Amino acid sequence: MENVCKLAEKELEQLRELISVDVAALAWYRERERRLVWEVASGCGDERYRMLSIRIGRGLEGTVPRIGRPLILDPCNPGTARMKEQSPLMLVEKLQVAAGFPVLSQGRLKGVLLAGNRSVRCYTPENLAVLQLSANWLGQLGECDAKDRQVRFGEFS
């Protein structure tokens, strides 16, 4: 069976192509450390994303786990500009718009899926449906991973 990290990378690459986003990234919740950490990404300029901290309740990636539902930062959803300024990943990657979805496994938060663009656009309902399906699949991937005792996110070298 392929490494979970490789499967997630493939999913993010396919997601970028399918809905035409510049960046797709997955932050995984590390239970021992009680924090979210960027594990895999596609479309980032370099590996700096791995060093970015995620503060629960701040920015897109920190607000999604707090509210437990998707959050869209685009011109079709006004009033979200401040959240963009509080998102280290959006700032570093110069993302103008983004969507964040919780990644759940058995109803528990396992991570956050973020997809964004460096140019302004509105996400269509179809784009958001694809993101939701991807977040669901990534949650199942983590679930199978724990059940099969394979390498888990955050624990591979």
N, C-alpha and C positions, 0 to 999 in steps of 0.2 A: 504494500500500500504506500502511496506517495506521502511524503512528509506533509503535515498539516500546513506548514508555512508555505510550501510550494503550491498547494491547492488554493490557499487564500490569495497568493500572488496572482495566480491564473484568473481567479474570480475577479479581482480588482482590474486586471488588464482587460478582460472581456467587458466588464462594466463600463470602463472608460470608452471603449469602442462603441458599445451598444447605445449609450445615451449621450455620447459626445461631451464628456467632461474632461478637463485637463488633469485633474488629480482625483484619485480615489485612495483612501487610507483607512486602516483599521486599527483602532486602539482597543487593547484587550485589558480586562480588569484582572489585576493580580491580587488575589484574595489575601495572600500572606502579607503583602505590603499595603493593602487596602487603597489602591490607586489605579488609575488608568494609565497605560503606557502605549505609545504608538509602536506597533509591532511590524506591520507591513504597509507598503504604499506603492502606488504606481503613478508615475507622472511627476513626482517631486524632482526638483532641480538637483538635489544631492541627498546625502544621508542625514542632514541636520535635523530632519523631522523626528528622528529617534531620541534626540536630546531634549525636545520640547516638553515642558511640564503641562499637565492638564489639571486645572483646579476645578473641582466640582462646584457647579453653580456659576462659573464664569466662562464667557465665550460660548460658541456653538457646541464644541465638544464637551464642555463641562456642564452645560445646561440640559442637554439631552438626557443624561442619566438622572439628573435631579427631577425632571418633569416626567420622565418615563415614556415619552412619545416623540415622534419625528418633529424636527424643527427646520423650517426653510428660511434662508436668508437670501431673498431676491427682491427685485422691484415690485413683484406682485404681492409681496407680504411686507408692507411698510412698517416702520417702527423697529427695525432690527439692526440699524447701522451701528449702534453702540456695541452690540454683541460681536460684530465683525472686528471692531477695534480691540476687543478683549480676547480674541482667538489667535494664539501664537502661530498656529499652522496657517491660518488664512493670511496673516501678516507676512510670514516668511515666504510663503509661496505666491504672494500677491494675488490672492483669490478675491474677486469682486462679489461673487455669489457662491453659496454653498448650501447643501442639505445634509442634515445629520439624522441618523436613524439608530435607535437602540438595537443592539444585538442581544437577543434573549435565548436562554436555554432553560427549558422547563419552568418558564415564567420568571427566571432570575436574570438580572443584568450580567452579561458576559463581556460586553464591549460596546463600542460606538463605531458605526460606519459613517464616514464623511466623504462626500463627493463635491467637487467645486470647479469653478471656471475662472479663468483670469480675465475674461471679458463679461460684460453685463448681459444677462439673459434671464428669462423666466422659465422655470421647470414646468413641463407639462404634466398633467395627471398620469400620462403613460410613463414618463420618466420617473415619477415618484413611485409608481407601482413596481417598476423594475428595481428601484432601490430597496423597496420593502421586501421583495422576493429575495434579493441578494442578502439583505440583513438576516432574513429567516434562514437561508441556506447556511450562512456563516455560523449562526447559532446552533444549527444541527451539526455542523462540522465539529464545533467545540464539544457538543454533547457526545457524539460518537467517539471523539478523541479521548474524553475522560472515561467512557465506558470500556473502550478497547485498550486502555492503558498505553496509548501511543504517546509520542512526544507532544507536550501541551504548549500552547503559546506562552512565551515568556520563559520557557525552560529549555529551549534548544540553543545550541551553540553556534 
